[in-house]
């Protein structure tokens, strides 16, 4: 399998975990296994990495690329981190990483239907056994629901115009391919705005992908459950790629660091909720100029880290 992927913020992410040679680490989004490979290189014979992914291609690639009994792979959505860690035979772990981006493999393999640059059937499923694909979202969702998705998940200011164009087009026949959809989206955007922030279909394709894979819904649960799994001093490091993800990560860490729900004017805490983590990154870690030069897909990446108290 030709699984091409350049891991973003590779050393920054793995360094942030403060690896213990005999520790147990979870890569919640195994992808191209770059982060996992680097973690394994810093572990002794007793260390373990639990690699989670819902993409069969990613799991097959990891098994082929990393022939190491210290790697335990689990097919699962990272929001079910509790179940994955339990299935791997552990109760607690020493570090967790999440890379919330789409892998280069998923973008570059046309048949996966993620790209607006290559023609393919509308799909966008990270788990190709899942029932919902981009085809159903585009052809079956009510127009008003498409508007909401494009606004909320794509921050698309022409959401209404685009949804209207899609609704009109699918009256004649189903919209079946990525380039067909990209052209419809592009036709709805006024000429002077078409390329103000990249390809005109970029934001809507992102929005549909997020809807298909329920990506944002998984983040708060994965953070909360992951923190509970960490041993004291264990760290969670998360890479996000757009403002919606980053906001959820930032808020999730802040909630765990300052869980008290008492009114600000109370002299002492009476709710009983105790601090669970200490935020390590007051500001997110960004890619270096060197990384940006070799991997343009890293330009929007942000790394946030917290440590279990």
C-alpha positions as CSV (number, residue, x, y, z in Angstrom):
1,X,0.0,0.0,0.0
2,X,1.3,3.4,-1.0
3,X,0.2,5.4,2.1
4,X,1.8,8.8,1.9
5,X,1.4,11.1,4.9
6,X,3.7,13.8,6.4
7,X,3.1,14.0,10.2
8,X,2.5,17.6,11.3
9,X,4.4,19.1,14.3
10,X,6.0,15.6,14.7
11,X,8.8,16.4,17.2
12,X,6.9,19.1,19.0
13,X,4.0,16.7,19.7
14,X,6.1,13.8,20.8
15,X,8.5,15.9,22.8
16,X,5.5,17.5,24.6
17,X,4.6,14.1,26.0
18,X,7.7,13.8,28.2
19,X,8.0,10.1,27.2
20,X,8.8,7.6,29.9
21,X,10.7,4.6,28.3
22,X,8.4,2.1,29.9
23,X,5.2,4.1,29.5
24,X,1.9,3.4,27.7
25,X,0.8,5.9,25.1
26,X,-2.2,6.3,22.9
27,X,-2.2,7.7,19.4
28,X,-5.9,8.4,18.9
29,X,-5.6,9.1,15.2
30,X,-3.0,6.7,13.9
31,X,-3.1,7.9,10.3
32,X,0.3,7.5,8.7
33,X,1.8,6.4,12.0
34,X,4.5,9.0,12.0
35,X,3.9,10.1,15.6
36,X,3.6,6.5,16.7
37,X,6.9,5.5,15.1
38,X,8.7,8.3,16.9
39,X,7.1,7.4,20.2
40,X,8.1,3.8,19.8
41,X,11.7,4.8,19.1
42,X,11.8,6.4,22.6
43,X,10.3,3.4,24.4
44,X,12.1,0.4,25.9
45,X,10.9,-3.2,25.6
46,X,8.2,-2.6,28.3
47,X,6.7,0.5,26.6
48,X,3.5,0.2,24.5
49,X,1.6,2.4,22.0
50,X,-2.1,1.9,21.4
51,X,-2.9,3.1,17.9
52,X,-6.5,3.9,17.2
53,X,-8.1,4.6,13.9
54,X,-11.4,4.0,12.1
55,X,-9.8,4.0,8.7
56,X,-8.9,0.4,7.6
57,X,-6.2,1.8,5.2
58,X,-4.4,3.5,8.1
59,X,-4.5,0.4,10.3
60,X,-3.2,-1.8,7.5
61,X,-0.4,0.7,6.7
62,X,0.7,0.8,10.4
63,X,0.8,-3.0,10.6
64,X,2.8,-3.2,7.4
65,X,5.1,-0.3,8.2
66,X,5.7,-1.0,11.9
67,X,6.3,-4.6,12.6
68,X,6.7,-4.2,16.3
69,X,4.9,-6.1,19.1
70,X,4.9,-3.0,21.2
71,X,2.2,-1.5,18.9
72,X,-1.4,-2.5,19.6
73,X,-3.8,-1.4,16.9
74,X,-7.5,-0.9,17.5
75,X,-10.2,-0.1,14.9
76,X,-12.3,2.5,16.7
77,X,-13.5,6.1,16.7
78,X,-11.2,8.1,19.0
79,X,-14.3,9.3,21.0
80,X,-14.4,5.7,22.3
81,X,-10.9,5.9,23.7
82,X,-12.1,4.2,26.9
83,X,-13.2,1.1,25.0
84,X,-10.0,1.1,22.9
85,X,-7.7,1.3,25.8
86,X,-9.6,-1.4,27.7
87,X,-9.6,-3.7,24.6
88,X,-5.8,-3.2,24.5
89,X,-5.6,-4.5,28.1
90,X,-4.9,-1.3,30.0
91,X,-6.7,0.8,32.6
92,X,-4.4,3.9,32.7
93,X,-1.9,5.5,30.2
94,X,0.9,7.9,30.4
95,X,0.2,10.0,27.4
96,X,-2.3,10.7,24.6
97,X,-2.0,12.4,21.3
98,X,-4.7,13.4,18.8
99,X,-4.2,14.7,15.3
100,X,-7.5,16.0,14.2
101,X,-6.7,16.6,10.6
102,X,-7.5,14.5,7.5
103,X,-4.5,12.4,6.5
104,X,-2.7,13.2,3.2
105,X,-3.6,9.7,2.1
106,X,-7.3,10.4,2.4
107,X,-7.0,13.6,0.5
108,X,-4.7,12.3,-2.2
109,X,-6.5,9.0,-3.0
110,X,-9.2,10.2,-5.4
111,X,-11.6,7.3,-4.8
112,X,-12.0,8.4,-1.1
113,X,-14.0,11.4,-2.3
114,X,-12.4,13.9,0.1
115,X,-10.8,16.2,-2.6
116,X,-12.4,18.9,-4.6
117,X,-9.4,18.7,-7.0
118,X,-9.9,15.2,-8.2
119,X,-13.0,13.6,-9.6
120,X,-14.5,10.7,-7.6
121,X,-17.8,9.5,-6.2
122,X,-19.0,11.6,-3.2
123,X,-17.9,9.7,-0.2
124,X,-15.6,11.3,2.5
125,X,-16.1,8.5,5.0
126,X,-13.0,7.9,7.2
127,X,-14.6,4.5,8.1
128,X,-15.8,3.2,4.7
129,X,-18.2,0.8,6.5
130,X,-20.1,3.7,8.0
131,X,-23.7,4.2,6.6
132,X,-23.5,8.0,6.0
133,X,-21.5,9.3,3.1
134,X,-21.2,12.7,1.5
135,X,-23.6,11.5,-1.2
136,X,-26.5,11.3,1.3
137,X,-25.6,14.6,2.9
138,X,-25.6,16.4,-0.5
139,X,-28.6,14.7,-2.0
140,X,-30.9,13.9,0.9
141,X,-30.4,16.7,3.5
142,X,-33.0,19.5,3.5
143,X,-31.8,22.7,2.0
144,X,-32.0,24.5,5.4
145,X,-29.9,21.8,7.0
146,X,-27.2,22.3,4.3
147,X,-27.2,26.0,5.1
148,X,-26.6,25.3,8.8
149,X,-23.8,22.8,8.0
150,X,-22.0,25.2,5.7
151,X,-22.3,28.0,8.2
152,X,-21.5,26.1,11.3
153,X,-18.8,23.7,10.1
154,X,-17.4,25.6,7.1
155,X,-17.9,29.2,8.2
156,X,-19.1,29.8,4.7
157,X,-20.7,33.3,4.2
158,X,-22.4,32.2,1.0
159,X,-24.0,29.2,2.6
160,X,-27.6,30.1,1.6
161,X,-26.7,30.7,-2.0
162,X,-24.7,27.4,-2.2
163,X,-27.4,25.3,-0.6
164,X,-29.9,26.8,-2.9
165,X,-27.8,25.9,-6.0
166,X,-27.3,22.3,-4.7
167,X,-31.1,22.0,-4.0
168,X,-31.8,23.2,-7.6
169,X,-29.3,20.9,-9.2
170,X,-30.4,17.7,-7.5
171,X,-34.0,18.2,-8.7
172,X,-32.8,17.1,-12.1
173,X,-30.5,14.3,-11.0
174,X,-28.5,13.3,-8.0
175,X,-25.1,15.0,-7.5
176,X,-22.7,12.1,-7.7
177,X,-19.1,13.3,-8.0
178,X,-16.7,15.6,-6.2
179,X,-16.0,17.8,-9.2
180,X,-19.7,18.0,-10.0
181,X,-20.3,19.3,-6.5
182,X,-17.3,21.6,-6.6
183,X,-18.5,23.2,-9.8
184,X,-22.0,23.8,-8.3
185,X,-20.5,25.4,-5.2
186,X,-18.2,27.6,-7.3
187,X,-21.1,28.8,-9.4
188,X,-22.9,30.1,-6.4
189,X,-20.0,32.3,-5.2
190,X,-19.6,35.8,-6.7
191,X,-16.6,36.1,-8.9
192,X,-14.7,38.6,-6.8
193,X,-14.9,36.2,-3.7
194,X,-14.1,32.9,-5.5
195,X,-10.5,32.7,-4.5
196,X,-10.2,35.0,-1.5
197,X,-9.1,32.1,0.7
198,X,-8.2,29.2,-1.5
199,X,-10.4,27.0,-3.6
200,X,-14.1,28.1,-3.6
201,X,-15.3,24.7,-2.6
202,X,-12.8,24.3,0.3
203,X,-15.1,25.4,3.1
204,X,-18.1,23.4,2.0
205,X,-16.1,20.3,1.5
206,X,-14.7,20.7,5.0
207,X,-18.2,21.2,6.4
208,X,-19.6,18.1,4.6
209,X,-16.6,16.0,5.8
210,X,-17.2,17.1,9.4
211,X,-20.9,16.2,9.1
212,X,-20.2,12.8,7.6
213,X,-17.7,11.8,10.2
214,X,-19.2,13.6,13.2
215,X,-15.8,15.0,13.9
216,X,-16.6,17.8,16.2
217,X,-19.0,15.8,18.3
218,X,-16.1,13.4,19.2
219,X,-13.7,16.0,20.5
220,X,-15.2,17.0,23.9
221,X,-15.9,13.4,24.9
222,X,-12.5,12.2,23.8
223,X,-10.8,14.9,25.9
224,X,-12.9,14.3,29.0
225,X,-12.5,10.5,28.9
226,X,-8.8,10.7,27.9
227,X,-8.0,12.9,30.9
228,X,-9.6,10.3,33.2
229,X,-7.3,7.6,31.7
230,X,-4.1,9.6,32.3
231,X,-1.8,8.7,35.1
232,X,-0.7,11.6,37.3
233,X,1.9,13.6,35.3
234,X,0.6,12.1,32.0
235,X,0.1,14.5,29.1
236,X,-2.5,15.0,26.4
237,X,-1.3,16.7,23.2
238,X,-3.8,17.7,20.5
239,X,-3.2,19.1,17.0
240,X,-6.1,21.0,15.5
241,X,-6.4,22.5,12.0
242,X,-9.3,25.0,12.1
243,X,-10.9,27.4,14.5
244,X,-13.8,25.1,15.4
245,X,-11.6,22.3,16.5
246,X,-9.1,24.5,18.3
247,X,-11.9,26.2,20.2
248,X,-13.2,22.8,21.4
249,X,-9.7,21.7,22.5
250,X,-9.0,25.0,24.3
251,X,-12.4,24.9,26.1
252,X,-12.0,21.3,27.0
253,X,-8.6,21.9,28.6
254,X,-9.8,25.0,30.4
255,X,-12.8,23.2,31.8
256,X,-10.6,20.5,33.2
257,X,-8.1,23.0,34.6
258,X,-10.8,25.2,36.2
259,X,-13.9,23.0,36.7
260,X,-15.3,25.0,39.6
261,X,-18.9,26.1,38.9
262,X,-19.3,28.3,42.0
263,X,-20.2,32.0,41.5
264,X,-17.2,34.2,41.3
265,X,-18.1,36.1,44.5
266,X,-18.1,32.9,46.6
267,X,-15.2,33.1,49.1
268,X,-14.6,29.3,48.9
269,X,-15.5,26.6,46.5
270,X,-18.6,24.5,47.6
271,X,-19.2,22.6,44.3
272,X,-16.4,20.2,45.1
273,X,-15.0,20.0,41.6
274,X,-11.3,19.7,41.6
275,X,-8.7,20.7,39.1
276,X,-7.8,17.7,36.8
277,X,-5.1,19.2,34.6
278,X,-2.5,21.9,34.2
279,X,-2.4,23.6,30.8
280,X,1.2,23.5,29.5
281,X,0.7,25.6,26.4
282,X,-0.8,29.0,27.3
283,X,-0.6,29.8,23.6
284,X,-0.6,27.0,21.0
285,X,2.6,25.7,19.4
286,X,2.7,26.5,15.7
287,X,4.7,24.9,12.8
288,X,8.2,26.3,12.3
289,X,9.2,28.1,9.1
290,X,11.2,25.0,8.1
291,X,8.1,22.8,8.4
292,X,5.9,25.2,6.5
293,X,8.5,25.2,3.7
294,X,8.3,21.4,3.2
295,X,4.6,20.8,4.1
296,X,2.1,23.4,3.2
297,X,-0.7,21.4,4.7
298,X,0.8,22.2,8.2
299,X,0.1,26.0,7.8
300,X,-3.1,26.0,10.0
301,X,-1.9,23.5,12.6
302,X,-2.0,24.3,16.3
303,X,-0.7,22.1,19.2
304,X,-2.1,22.4,22.7
305,X,-0.9,20.4,25.7
306,X,-2.2,19.7,29.2
307,X,-0.8,17.6,32.1
308,X,-2.8,15.5,34.5
309,X,-2.6,16.7,38.1
